[in-house]
Amino acid sequence: MSDILNHLEQNPKKTKRLIGLEYEQLQQLIQNAERLHHEKQELLESKKVRIIAGGGGRKPKLSLKEQIILTLVYLRHLTTFELLGIQFGVSESTANDTFNYWLPIRVRIATIQFN
């Protein structure tokens, strides 16, 4: 678990200051984002033509929660991806890829919440 996620879970009142959301809003956002992520993965999986069984390959270094937190930290502080990678223990390119994966999902959640 990343230090930031661990800190937020131990100090939920600091969530607003660190990522711009109340802790309850963060939990709801994580639930919605995970649901949309799984829907997206199922859709991609249904379109694949598999020769080798699924489940292989390298596992991600960050959990889904950590990936979502990484995206929110970037949106709140607009730090460099190099620094973000250092904070979360991943490479600069992984931080960038993670952000670019989750941003459209975050935008979709925002449009659902405000409609």
Phi and psi restraints in degrees (range 20) as a CNS / XPLOR table:
assign (resid 1 and name C) (resid 2 and name N)
       (resid 2 and name CA) (resid 2 and name C) 1.0 -70.6 20.0 2
assign (resid 2 and name N) (resid 2 and name CA)
       (resid 2 and name C) (resid 3 and name N) 1.0 156.2 20.0 2
assign (resid 2 and name C) (resid 3 and name N)
       (resid 3 and name CA) (resid 3 and name C) 1.0 -61.8 20.0 2
assign (resid 3 and name N) (resid 3 and name CA)
       (resid 3 and name C) (resid 4 and name N) 1.0 -37.0 20.0 2
assign (resid 3 and name C) (resid 4 and name N)
       (resid 4 and name CA) (resid 4 and name C) 1.0 -67.0 20.0 2
assign (resid 4 and name N) (resid 4 and name CA)
       (resid 4 and name C) (resid 5 and name N) 1.0 -47.3 20.0 2
assign (resid 4 and name C) (resid 5 and name N)
       (resid 5 and name CA) (resid 5 and name C) 1.0 -62.6 20.0 2
assign (resid 5 and name N) (resid 5 and name CA)
       (resid 5 and name C) (resid 6 and name N) 1.0 -43.2 20.0 2
assign (resid 5 and name C) (resid 6 and name N)
       (resid 6 and name CA) (resid 6 and name C) 1.0 -59.6 20.0 2
assign (resid 6 and name N) (resid 6 and name CA)
       (resid 6 and name C) (resid 7 and name N) 1.0 -44.1 20.0 2
assign (resid 6 and name C) (resid 7 and name N)
       (resid 7 and name CA) (resid 7 and name C) 1.0 -63.0 20.0 2
assign (resid 7 and name N) (resid 7 and name CA)
       (resid 7 and name C) (resid 8 and name N) 1.0 -41.9 20.0 2
assign (resid 7 and name C) (resid 8 and name N)
       (resid 8 and name CA) (resid 8 and name C) 1.0 -65.8 20.0 2
assign (resid 8 and name N) (resid 8 and name CA)
       (resid 8 and name C) (resid 9 and name N) 1.0 -37.9 20.0 2
assign (resid 8 and name C) (resid 9 and name N)
       (resid 9 and name CA) (resid 9 and name C) 1.0 -71.5 20.0 2
assign (resid 9 and name N) (resid 9 and name CA)
       (resid 9 and name C) (resid 10 and name N) 1.0 -30.4 20.0 2
assign (resid 9 and name C) (resid 10 and name N)
       (resid 10 and name CA) (resid 10 and name C) 1.0 -83.4 20.0 2
assign (resid 10 and name N) (resid 10 and name CA)
       (resid 10 and name C) (resid 11 and name N) 1.0 -24.9 20.0 2
assign (resid 10 and name C) (resid 11 and name N)
       (resid 11 and name CA) (resid 11 and name C) 1.0 -131.0 20.0 2
assign (resid 11 and name N) (resid 11 and name CA)
       (resid 11 and name C) (resid 12 and name N) 1.0 69.8 20.0 2
assign (resid 11 and name C) (resid 12 and name N)
       (resid 12 and name CA) (resid 12 and name C) 1.0 -60.7 20.0 2
assign (resid 12 and name N) (resid 12 and name CA)
       (resid 12 and name C) (resid 13 and name N) 1.0 -23.6 20.0 2
assign (resid 12 and name C) (resid 13 and name N)
       (resid 13 and name CA) (resid 13 and name C) 1.0 -71.2 20.0 2
assign (resid 13 and name N) (resid 13 and name CA)
       (resid 13 and name C) (resid 14 and name N) 1.0 -17.9 20.0 2
assign (resid 13 and name C) (resid 14 and name N)
       (resid 14 and name CA) (resid 14 and name C) 1.0 -88.4 20.0 2
assign (resid 14 and name N) (resid 14 and name CA)
       (resid 14 and name C) (resid 15 and name N) 1.0 -2.3 20.0 2
assign (resid 14 and name C) (resid 15 and name N)
       (resid 15 and name CA) (resid 15 and name C) 1.0 -60.0 20.0 2
assign (resid 15 and name N) (resid 15 and name CA)
       (resid 15 and name C) (resid 16 and name N) 1.0 -43.1 20.0 2
assign (resid 15 and name C) (resid 16 and name N)
       (resid 16 and name CA) (resid 16 and name C) 1.0 -59.4 20.0 2
assign (resid 16 and name N) (resid 16 and name CA)
       (resid 16 and name C) (resid 17 and name N) 1.0 -43.4 20.0 2
assign (resid 16 and name C) (resid 17 and name N)
       (resid 17 and name CA) (resid 17 and name C) 1.0 -68.2 20.0 2
assign (resid 17 and name N) (resid 17 and name CA)
       (resid 17 and name C) (resid 18 and name N) 1.0 -38.1 20.0 2
assign (resid 17 and name C) (resid 18 and name N)
       (resid 18 and name CA) (resid 18 and name C) 1.0 -82.7 20.0 2
assign (resid 18 and name N) (resid 18 and name CA)
       (resid 18 and name C) (resid 19 and name N) 1.0 -37.7 20.0 2
assign (resid 18 and name C) (resid 19 and name N)
       (resid 19 and name CA) (resid 19 and name C) 1.0 -127.3 20.0 2
assign (resid 19 and name N) (resid 19 and name CA)
       (resid 19 and name C) (resid 20 and name N) 1.0 -1.0 20.0 2
assign (resid 19 and name C) (resid 20 and name N)
       (resid 20 and name CA) (resid 20 and name C) 1.0 86.4 20.0 2
assign (resid 20 and name N) (resid 20 and name CA)
       (resid 20 and name C) (resid 21 and name N) 1.0 10.2 20.0 2
assign (resid 20 and name C) (resid 21 and name N)
       (resid 21 and name CA) (resid 21 and name C) 1.0 -130.2 20.0 2
assign (resid 21 and name N) (resid 21 and name CA)
       (resid 21 and name C) (resid 22 and name N) 1.0 151.1 20.0 2
assign (resid 21 and name C) (resid 22 and name N)
       (resid 22 and name CA) (resid 22 and name C) 1.0 -69.3 20.0 2
assign (resid 22 and name N) (resid 22 and name CA)
       (resid 22 and name C) (resid 23 and name N) 1.0 156.9 20.0 2
assign (resid 22 and name C) (resid 23 and name N)
       (resid 23 and name CA) (resid 23 and name C) 1.0 -59.6 20.0 2
assign (resid 23 and name N) (resid 23 and name CA)
       (resid 23 and name C) (resid 24 and name N) 1.0 -40.2 20.0 2
assign (resid 23 and name C) (resid 24 and name N)
       (resid 24 and name CA) (resid 24 and name C) 1.0 -65.5 20.0 2
assign (resid 24 and name N) (resid 24 and name CA)
       (resid 24 and name C) (resid 25 and name N) 1.0 -39.1 20.0 2
assign (resid 24 and name C) (resid 25 and name N)
       (resid 25 and name CA) (resid 25 and name C) 1.0 -64.4 20.0 2
assign (resid 25 and name N) (resid 25 and name CA)
       (resid 25 and name C) (resid 26 and name N) 1.0 -39.6 20.0 2
assign (resid 25 and name C) (resid 26 and name N)
       (resid 26 and name CA) (resid 26 and name C) 1.0 -61.3 20.0 2
assign (resid 26 and name N) (resid 26 and name CA)
       (resid 26 and name C) (resid 27 and name N) 1.0 -45.4 20.0 2
assign (resid 26 and name C) (resid 27 and name N)
       (resid 27 and name CA) (resid 27 and name C) 1.0 -61.3 20.0 2
assign (resid 27 and name N) (resid 27 and name CA)
       (resid 27 and name C) (resid 28 and name N) 1.0 -42.2 20.0 2
assign (resid 27 and name C) (resid 28 and name N)
       (resid 28 and name CA) (resid 28 and name C) 1.0 -66.5 20.0 2
assign (resid 28 and name N) (resid 28 and name CA)
       (resid 28 and name C) (resid 29 and name N) 1.0 -41.5 20.0 2
assign (resid 28 and name C) (resid 29 and name N)
       (resid 29 and name CA) (resid 29 and name C) 1.0 -61.7 20.0 2
assign (resid 29 and name N) (resid 29 and name CA)
       (resid 29 and name C) (resid 30 and name N) 1.0 -42.4 20.0 2
assign (resid 29 and name C) (resid 30 and name N)
       (resid 30 and name CA) (resid 30 and name C) 1.0 -62.4 20.0 2
assign (resid 30 and name N) (resid 30 and name CA)
       (resid 30 and name C) (resid 31 and name N) 1.0 -43.7 20.0 2
assign (resid 30 and name C) (resid 31 and name N)
       (resid 31 and name CA) (resid 31 and name C) 1.0 -60.5 20.0 2
assign (resid 31 and name N) (resid 31 and name CA)
       (resid 31 and name C) (resid 32 and name N) 1.0 -47.1 20.0 2
assign (resid 31 and name C) (resid 32 and name N)
       (resid 32 and name CA) (resid 32 and name C) 1.0 -65.0 20.0 2
assign (resid 32 and name N) (resid 32 and name CA)
       (resid 32 and name C) (resid 33 and name N) 1.0 -41.8 20.0 2
assign (resid 32 and name C) (resid 33 and name N)
       (resid 33 and name CA) (resid 33 and name C) 1.0 -65.2 20.0 2
assign (resid 33 and name N) (resid 33 and name CA)
       (resid 33 and name C) (resid 34 and name N) 1.0 -42.0 20.0 2
assign (resid 33 and name C) (resid 34 and name N)
       (resid 34 and name CA) (resid 34 and name C) 1.0 -64.1 20.0 2
assign (resid 34 and name N) (resid 34 and name CA)
       (resid 34 and name C) (resid 35 and name N) 1.0 -39.9 20.0 2
assign (resid 34 and name C) (resid 35 and name N)
       (resid 35 and name CA) (resid 35 and name C) 1.0 -62.5 20.0 2
assign (resid 35 and name N) (resid 35 and name CA)
       (resid 35 and name C) (resid 36 and name N) 1.0 -47.5 20.0 2
assign (resid 35 and name C) (resid 36 and name N)
       (resid 36 and name CA) (resid 36 and name C) 1.0 -64.9 20.0 2
assign (resid 36 and name N) (resid 36 and name CA)
       (resid 36 and name C) (resid 37 and name N) 1.0 -36.2 20.0 2
assign (resid 36 and name C) (resid 37 and name N)
       (resid 37 and name CA) (resid 37 and name C) 1.0 -61.6 20.0 2
assign (resid 37 and name N) (resid 37 and name CA)
       (resid 37 and name C) (resid 38 and name N) 1.0 -46.6 20.0 2
assign (resid 37 and name C) (resid 38 and name N)
       (resid 38 and name CA) (resid 38 and name C) 1.0 -65.7 20.0 2
assign (resid 38 and name N) (resid 38 and name CA)
       (resid 38 and name C) (resid 39 and name N) 1.0 -38.2 20.0 2
assign (resid 38 and name C) (resid 39 and name N)
       (resid 39 and name CA) (resid 39 and name C) 1.0 -62.2 20.0 2
assign (resid 39 and name N) (resid 39 and name CA)
       (resid 39 and name C) (resid 40 and name N) 1.0 -43.1 20.0 2
assign (resid 39 and name C) (resid 40 and name N)
       (resid 40 and name CA) (resid 40 and name C) 1.0 -64.1 20.0 2
assign (resid 40 and name N) (resid 40 and name CA)
       (resid 40 and name C) (resid 41 and name N) 1.0 -42.4 20.0 2
assign (resid 40 and name C) (resid 41 and name N)
       (resid 41 and name CA) (resid 41 and name C) 1.0 -65.6 20.0 2
assign (resid 41 and name N) (resid 41 and name CA)
       (resid 41 and name C) (resid 42 and name N) 1.0 -39.7 20.0 2
assign (resid 41 and name C) (resid 42 and name N)
       (resid 42 and name CA) (resid 42 and name C) 1.0 -63.7 20.0 2
assign (resid 42 and name N) (resid 42 and name CA)
       (resid 42 and name C) (resid 43 and name N) 1.0 -41.0 20.0 2
assign (resid 42 and name C) (resid 43 and name N)
       (resid 43 and name CA) (resid 43 and name C) 1.0 -64.0 20.0 2
assign (resid 43 and name N) (resid 43 and name CA)
       (resid 43 and name C) (resid 44 and name N) 1.0 -45.4 20.0 2
assign (resid 43 and name C) (resid 44 and name N)
       (resid 44 and name CA) (resid 44 and name C) 1.0 -62.8 20.0 2
assign (resid 44 and name N) (resid 44 and name CA)
       (resid 44 and name C) (resid 45 and name N) 1.0 -40.8 20.0 2
assign (resid 44 and name C) (resid 45 and name N)
       (resid 45 and name CA) (resid 45 and name C) 1.0 -65.9 20.0 2
assign (resid 45 and name N) (resid 45 and name CA)
       (resid 45 and name C) (resid 46 and name N) 1.0 -36.5 20.0 2
assign (resid 45 and name C) (resid 46 and name N)
       (resid 46 and name CA) (resid 46 and name C) 1.0 -69.3 20.0 2
assign (resid 46 and name N) (resid 46 and name CA)
       (resid 46 and name C) (resid 47 and name N) 1.0 -23.3 20.0 2
assign (resid 46 and name C) (resid 47 and name N)
       (resid 47 and name CA) (resid 47 and name C) 1.0 -90.4 20.0 2
assign (resid 47 and name N) (resid 47 and name CA)
       (resid 47 and name C) (resid 48 and name N) 1.0 -12.1 20.0 2
assign (resid 47 and name C) (resid 48 and name N)
       (resid 48 and name CA) (resid 48 and name C) 1.0 -76.4 20.0 2
assign (resid 48 and name N) (resid 48 and name CA)
       (resid 48 and name C) (resid 49 and name N) 1.0 146.0 20.0 2
assign (resid 48 and name C) (resid 49 and name N)
       (resid 49 and name CA) (resid 49 and name C) 1.0 -105.6 20.0 2
assign (resid 49 and name N) (resid 49 and name CA)
       (resid 49 and name C) (resid 50 and name N) 1.0 109.6 20.0 2
assign (resid 49 and name C) (resid 50 and name N)
       (resid 50 and name CA) (resid 50 and name C) 1.0 -95.3 20.0 2
assign (resid 50 and name N) (resid 50 and name CA)
       (resid 50 and name C) (resid 51 and name N) 1.0 133.0 20.0 2
assign (resid 50 and name C) (resid 51 and name N)
       (resid 51 and name CA) (resid 51 and name C) 1.0 -101.9 20.0 2
assign (resid 51 and name N) (resid 51 and name CA)
       (resid 51 and name C) (resid 52 and name N) 1.0 -37.0 20.0 2
assign (resid 51 and name C) (resid 52 and name N)
       (resid 52 and name CA) (resid 52 and name C) 1.0 -110.6 20.0 2
assign (resid 52 and name N) (resid 52 and name CA)
       (resid 52 and name C) (resid 53 and name N) 1.0 143.6 20.0 2
assign (resid 52 and name C) (resid 53 and name N)
       (resid 53 and name CA) (resid 53 and name C) 1.0 -59.7 20.0 2
assign (resid 53 and name N) (resid 53 and name CA)
       (resid 53 and name C) (resid 54 and name N) 1.0 147.9 20.0 2
assign (resid 53 and name C) (resid 54 and name N)
       (resid 54 and name CA) (resid 54 and name C) 1.0 -70.2 20.0 2
assign (resid 54 and name N) (resid 54 and name CA)
       (resid 54 and name C) (resid 55 and name N) 1.0 165.0 20.0 2
assign (resid 54 and name C) (resid 55 and name N)
       (resid 55 and name CA) (resid 55 and name C) 1.0 101.7 20.0 2
assign (resid 55 and name N) (resid 55 and name CA)
       (resid 55 and name C) (resid 56 and name N) 1.0 -7.5 20.0 2
assign (resid 55 and name C) (resid 56 and name N)
       (resid 56 and name CA) (resid 56 and name C) 1.0 -85.4 20.0 2
assign (resid 56 and name N) (resid 56 and name CA)
       (resid 56 and name C) (resid 57 and name N) 1.0 -176.7 20.0 2
assign (resid 56 and name C) (resid 57 and name N)
       (resid 57 and name CA) (resid 57 and name C) 1.0 89.9 20.0 2
assign (resid 57 and name N) (resid 57 and name CA)
       (resid 57 and name C) (resid 58 and name N) 1.0 174.0 20.0 2
assign (resid 57 and name C) (resid 58 and name N)
       (resid 58 and name CA) (resid 58 and name C) 1.0 -76.8 20.0 2
assign (resid 58 and name N) (resid 58 and name CA)
       (resid 58 and name C) (resid 59 and name N) 1.0 136.9 20.0 2
assign (resid 58 and name C) (resid 59 and name N)
       (resid 59 and name CA) (resid 59 and name C) 1.0 -78.8 20.0 2
assign (resid 59 and name N) (resid 59 and name CA)
       (resid 59 and name C) (resid 60 and name N) 1.0 147.2 20.0 2
assign (resid 59 and name C) (resid 60 and name N)
       (resid 60 and name CA) (resid 60 and name C) 1.0 -65.6 20.0 2
assign (resid 60 and name N) (resid 60 and name CA)
       (resid 60 and name C) (resid 61 and name N) 1.0 147.1 20.0 2
assign (resid 60 and name C) (resid 61 and name N)
       (resid 61 and name CA) (resid 61 and name C) 1.0 -73.6 20.0 2
assign (resid 61 and name N) (resid 61 and name CA)
       (resid 61 and name C) (resid 62 and name N) 1.0 -30.0 20.0 2
assign (resid 61 and name C) (resid 62 and name N)
       (resid 62 and name CA) (resid 62 and name C) 1.0 -106.6 20.0 2
assign (resid 62 and name N) (resid 62 and name CA)
       (resid 62 and name C) (resid 63 and name N) 1.0 140.1 20.0 2
assign (resid 62 and name C) (resid 63 and name N)
       (resid 63 and name CA) (resid 63 and name C) 1.0 -71.2 20.0 2
assign (resid 63 and name N) (resid 63 and name CA)
       (resid 63 and name C) (resid 64 and name N) 1.0 169.1 20.0 2
assign (resid 63 and name C) (resid 64 and name N)
       (resid 64 and name CA) (resid 64 and name C) 1.0 -59.4 20.0 2
assign (resid 64 and name N) (resid 64 and name CA)
       (resid 64 and name C) (resid 65 and name N) 1.0 -41.3 20.0 2
assign (resid 64 and name C) (resid 65 and name N)
       (resid 65 and name CA) (resid 65 and name C) 1.0 -59.0 20.0 2
assign (resid 65 and name N) (resid 65 and name CA)
       (resid 65 and name C) (resid 66 and name N) 1.0 -45.6 20.0 2
assign (resid 65 and name C) (resid 66 and name N)
       (resid 66 and name CA) (resid 66 and name C) 1.0 -64.8 20.0 2
assign (resid 66 and name N) (resid 66 and name CA)
       (resid 66 and name C) (resid 67 and name N) 1.0 -36.9 20.0 2
assign (resid 66 and name C) (resid 67 and name N)
       (resid 67 and name CA) (resid 67 and name C) 1.0 -64.8 20.0 2
assign (resid 67 and name N) (resid 67 and name CA)
       (resid 67 and name C) (resid 68 and name N) 1.0 -40.7 20.0 2
assign (resid 67 and name C) (resid 68 and name N)
       (resid 68 and name CA) (resid 68 and name C) 1.0 -67.1 20.0 2
assign (resid 68 and name N) (resid 68 and name CA)
       (resid 68 and name C) (resid 69 and name N) 1.0 -43.1 20.0 2
assign (resid 68 and name C) (resid 69 and name N)
       (resid 69 and name CA) (resid 69 and name C) 1.0 -61.9 20.0 2
assign (resid 69 and name N) (resid 69 and name CA)
       (resid 69 and name C) (resid 70 and name N) 1.0 -42.1 20.0 2
assign (resid 69 and name C) (resid 70 and name N)
       (resid 70 and name CA) (resid 70 and name C) 1.0 -56.1 20.0 2
assign (resid 70 and name N) (resid 70 and name CA)
       (resid 70 and name C) (resid 71 and name N) 1.0 -46.0 20.0 2
assign (resid 70 and name C) (resid 71 and name N)
       (resid 71 and name CA) (resid 71 and name C) 1.0 -62.0 20.0 2
assign (resid 71 and name N) (resid 71 and name CA)
       (resid 71 and name C) (resid 72 and name N) 1.0 -43.8 20.0 2
assign (resid 71 and name C) (resid 72 and name N)
       (resid 72 and name CA) (resid 72 and name C) 1.0 -68.5 20.0 2
assign (resid 72 and name N) (resid 72 and name CA)
       (resid 72 and name C) (resid 73 and name N) 1.0 -37.4 20.0 2
assign (resid 72 and name C) (resid 73 and name N)
       (resid 73 and name CA) (resid 73 and name C) 1.0 -62.8 20.0 2
assign (resid 73 and name N) (resid 73 and name CA)
       (resid 73 and name C) (resid 74 and name N) 1.0 -43.1 20.0 2
assign (resid 73 and name C) (resid 74 and name N)
       (resid 74 and name CA) (resid 74 and name C) 1.0 -62.2 20.0 2
assign (resid 74 and name N) (resid 74 and name CA)
       (resid 74 and name C) (resid 75 and name N) 1.0 -46.5 20.0 2
assign (resid 74 and name C) (resid 75 and name N)
       (resid 75 and name CA) (resid 75 and name C) 1.0 -63.1 20.0 2
assign (resid 75 and name N) (resid 75 and name CA)
       (resid 75 and name C) (resid 76 and name N) 1.0 -32.8 20.0 2
assign (resid 75 and name C) (resid 76 and name N)
       (resid 76 and name CA) (resid 76 and name C) 1.0 -77.8 20.0 2
assign (resid 76 and name N) (resid 76 and name CA)
       (resid 76 and name C) (resid 77 and name N) 1.0 -42.0 20.0 2
assign (resid 76 and name C) (resid 77 and name N)
       (resid 77 and name CA) (resid 77 and name C) 1.0 -109.8 20.0 2
assign (resid 77 and name N) (resid 77 and name CA)
       (resid 77 and name C) (resid 78 and name N) 1.0 -14.0 20.0 2
assign (resid 77 and name C) (resid 78 and name N)
       (resid 78 and name CA) (resid 78 and name C) 1.0 48.1 20.0 2
assign (resid 78 and name N) (resid 78 and name CA)
       (resid 78 and name C) (resid 79 and name N) 1.0 47.8 20.0 2
assign (resid 78 and name C) (resid 79 and name N)
       (resid 79 and name CA) (resid 79 and name C) 1.0 -81.5 20.0 2
assign (resid 79 and name N) (resid 79 and name CA)
       (resid 79 and name C) (resid 80 and name N) 1.0 172.5 20.0 2
assign (resid 79 and name C) (resid 80 and name N)
       (resid 80 and name CA) (resid 80 and name C) 1.0 -75.9 20.0 2
assign (resid 80 and name N) (resid 80 and name CA)
       (resid 80 and name C) (resid 81 and name N) 1.0 156.7 20.0 2
assign (resid 80 and name C) (resid 81 and name N)
       (resid 81 and name CA) (resid 81 and name C) 1.0 -68.9 20.0 2
assign (resid 81 and name N) (resid 81 and name CA)
       (resid 81 and name C) (resid 82 and name N) 1.0 -27.2 20.0 2
assign (resid 81 and name C) (resid 82 and name N)
       (resid 82 and name CA) (resid 82 and name C) 1.0 -63.2 20.0 2
assign (resid 82 and name N) (resid 82 and name CA)
       (resid 82 and name C) (resid 83 and name N) 1.0 -47.3 20.0 2
assign (resid 82 and name C) (resid 83 and name N)
       (resid 83 and name CA) (resid 83 and name C) 1.0 -66.9 20.0 2
assign (resid 83 and name N) (resid 83 and name CA)
       (resid 83 and name C) (resid 84 and name N) 1.0 -39.2 20.0 2
assign (resid 83 and name C) (resid 84 and name N)
       (resid 84 and name CA) (resid 84 and name C) 1.0 -62.3 20.0 2
assign (resid 84 and name N) (resid 84 and name CA)
       (resid 84 and name C) (resid 85 and name N) 1.0 -41.5 20.0 2
assign (resid 84 and name C) (resid 85 and name N)
       (resid 85 and name CA) (resid 85 and name C) 1.0 -61.7 20.0 2
assign (resid 85 and name N) (resid 85 and name CA)
       (resid 85 and name C) (resid 86 and name N) 1.0 -40.6 20.0 2
assign (resid 85 and name C) (resid 86 and name N)
       (resid 86 and name CA) (resid 86 and name C) 1.0 -63.8 20.0 2
assign (resid 86 and name N) (resid 86 and name CA)
       (resid 86 and name C) (resid 87 and name N) 1.0 -42.6 20.0 2
assign (resid 86 and name C) (resid 87 and name N)
       (resid 87 and name CA) (resid 87 and name C) 1.0 -62.3 20.0 2
assign (resid 87 and name N) (resid 87 and name CA)
       (resid 87 and name C) (resid 88 and name N) 1.0 -35.5 20.0 2
assign (resid 87 and name C) (resid 88 and name N)
       (resid 88 and name CA) (resid 88 and name C) 1.0 -103.4 20.0 2
assign (resid 88 and name N) (resid 88 and name CA)
       (resid 88 and name C) (resid 89 and name N) 1.0 1.3 20.0 2
assign (resid 88 and name C) (resid 89 and name N)
       (resid 89 and name CA) (resid 89 and name C) 1.0 73.0 20.0 2
assign (resid 89 and name N) (resid 89 and name CA)
       (resid 89 and name C) (resid 90 and name N) 1.0 32.3 20.0 2
assign (resid 89 and name C) (resid 90 and name N)
       (resid 90 and name CA) (resid 90 and name C) 1.0 -129.9 20.0 2
assign (resid 90 and name N) (resid 90 and name CA)
       (resid 90 and name C) (resid 91 and name N) 1.0 173.5 20.0 2
assign (resid 90 and name C) (resid 91 and name N)
       (resid 91 and name CA) (resid 91 and name C) 1.0 -76.9 20.0 2
assign (resid 91 and name N) (resid 91 and name CA)
       (resid 91 and name C) (resid 92 and name N) 1.0 165.6 20.0 2
assign (resid 91 and name C) (resid 92 and name N)
       (resid 92 and name CA) (resid 92 and name C) 1.0 -59.9 20.0 2
assign (resid 92 and name N) (resid 92 and name CA)
       (resid 92 and name C) (resid 93 and name N) 1.0 -43.0 20.0 2
assign (resid 92 and name C) (resid 93 and name N)
       (resid 93 and name CA) (resid 93 and name C) 1.0 -68.3 20.0 2
assign (resid 93 and name N) (resid 93 and name CA)
       (resid 93 and name C) (resid 94 and name N) 1.0 -35.3 20.0 2
assign (resid 93 and name C) (resid 94 and name N)
       (resid 94 and name CA) (resid 94 and name C) 1.0 -66.2 20.0 2
assign (resid 94 and name N) (resid 94 and name CA)
       (resid 94 and name C) (resid 95 and name N) 1.0 -40.9 20.0 2
assign (resid 94 and name C) (resid 95 and name N)
       (resid 95 and name CA) (resid 95 and name C) 1.0 -61.3 20.0 2
assign (resid 95 and name N) (resid 95 and name CA)
       (resid 95 and name C) (resid 96 and name N) 1.0 -43.5 20.0 2
assign (resid 95 and name C) (resid 96 and name N)
       (resid 96 and name CA) (resid 96 and name C) 1.0 -64.2 20.0 2
assign (resid 96 and name N) (resid 96 and name CA)
       (resid 96 and name C) (resid 97 and name N) 1.0 -47.5 20.0 2
assign (resid 96 and name C) (resid 97 and name N)
       (resid 97 and name CA) (resid 97 and name C) 1.0 -61.6 20.0 2
assign (resid 97 and name N) (resid 97 and name CA)
       (resid 97 and name C) (resid 98 and name N) 1.0 -41.3 20.0 2
assign (resid 97 and name C) (resid 98 and name N)
       (resid 98 and name CA) (resid 98 and name C) 1.0 -62.1 20.0 2
assign (resid 98 and name N) (resid 98 and name CA)
       (resid 98 and name C) (resid 99 and name N) 1.0 -47.6 20.0 2
assign (resid 98 and name C) (resid 99 and name N)
       (resid 99 and name CA) (resid 99 and name C) 1.0 -59.2 20.0 2
assign (resid 99 and name N) (resid 99 and name CA)
       (resid 99 and name C) (resid 100 and name N) 1.0 -47.2 20.0 2
assign (resid 99 and name C) (resid 100 and name N)
       (resid 100 and name CA) (resid 100 and name C) 1.0 -70.2 20.0 2
assign (resid 100 and name N) (resid 100 and name CA)
       (resid 100 and name C) (resid 101 and name N) 1.0 -21.9 20.0 2
assign (resid 100 and name C) (resid 101 and name N)
       (resid 101 and name CA) (resid 101 and name C) 1.0 -74.9 20.0 2
assign (resid 101 and name N) (resid 101 and name CA)
       (resid 101 and name C) (resid 102 and name N) 1.0 -46.2 20.0 2
assign (resid 101 and name C) (resid 102 and name N)
       (resid 102 and name CA) (resid 102 and name C) 1.0 -82.6 20.0 2
assign (resid 102 and name N) (resid 102 and name CA)
       (resid 102 and name C) (resid 103 and name N) 1.0 -22.3 20.0 2
assign (resid 102 and name C) (resid 103 and name N)
       (resid 103 and name CA) (resid 103 and name C) 1.0 -58.4 20.0 2
assign (resid 103 and name N) (resid 103 and name CA)
       (resid 103 and name C) (resid 104 and name N) 1.0 -48.9 20.0 2
assign (resid 103 and name C) (resid 104 and name N)
       (resid 104 and name CA) (resid 104 and name C) 1.0 -61.7 20.0 2
assign (resid 104 and name N) (resid 104 and name CA)
       (resid 104 and name C) (resid 105 and name N) 1.0 -34.5 20.0 2
assign (resid 104 and name C) (resid 105 and name N)
       (resid 105 and name CA) (resid 105 and name C) 1.0 -66.3 20.0 2
assign (resid 105 and name N) (resid 105 and name CA)
       (resid 105 and name C) (resid 106 and name N) 1.0 -41.9 20.0 2
assign (resid 105 and name C) (resid 106 and name N)
       (resid 106 and name CA) (resid 106 and name C) 1.0 -62.1 20.0 2
assign (resid 106 and name N) (resid 106 and name CA)
       (resid 106 and name C) (resid 107 and name N) 1.0 -41.4 20.0 2
assign (resid 106 and name C) (resid 107 and name N)
       (resid 107 and name CA) (resid 107 and name C) 1.0 -64.9 20.0 2
assign (resid 107 and name N) (resid 107 and name CA)
       (resid 107 and name C) (resid 108 and name N) 1.0 -41.1 20.0 2
assign (resid 107 and name C) (resid 108 and name N)
       (resid 108 and name CA) (resid 108 and name C) 1.0 -63.6 20.0 2
assign (resid 108 and name N) (resid 108 and name CA)
       (resid 108 and name C) (resid 109 and name N) 1.0 -39.8 20.0 2
assign (resid 108 and name C) (resid 109 and name N)
       (resid 109 and name CA) (resid 109 and name C) 1.0 -63.8 20.0 2
assign (resid 109 and name N) (resid 109 and name CA)
       (resid 109 and name C) (resid 110 and name N) 1.0 -42.2 20.0 2
assign (resid 109 and name C) (resid 110 and name N)
       (resid 110 and name CA) (resid 110 and name C) 1.0 -62.7 20.0 2
assign (resid 110 and name N) (resid 110 and name CA)
       (resid 110 and name C) (resid 111 and name N) 1.0 -40.3 20.0 2
assign (resid 110 and name C) (resid 111 and name N)
       (resid 111 and name CA) (resid 111 and name C) 1.0 -70.3 20.0 2
assign (resid 111 and name N) (resid 111 and name CA)
       (resid 111 and name C) (resid 112 and name N) 1.0 -33.2 20.0 2
assign (resid 111 and name C) (resid 112 and name N)
       (resid 112 and name CA) (resid 112 and name C) 1.0 -67.3 20.0 2
assign (resid 112 and name N) (resid 112 and name CA)
       (resid 112 and name C) (resid 113 and name N) 1.0 -42.6 20.0 2
assign (resid 112 and name C) (resid 113 and name N)
       (resid 113 and name CA) (resid 113 and name C) 1.0 -68.1 20.0 2
assign (resid 113 and name N) (resid 113 and name CA)
       (resid 113 and name C) (resid 114 and name N) 1.0 -32.6 20.0 2
assign (resid 113 and name C) (resid 114 and name N)
       (resid 114 and name CA) (resid 114 and name C) 1.0 -94.8 20.0 2
assign (resid 114 and name N) (resid 114 and name CA)
       (resid 114 and name C) (resid 115 and name N) 1.0 -0.8 20.0 2
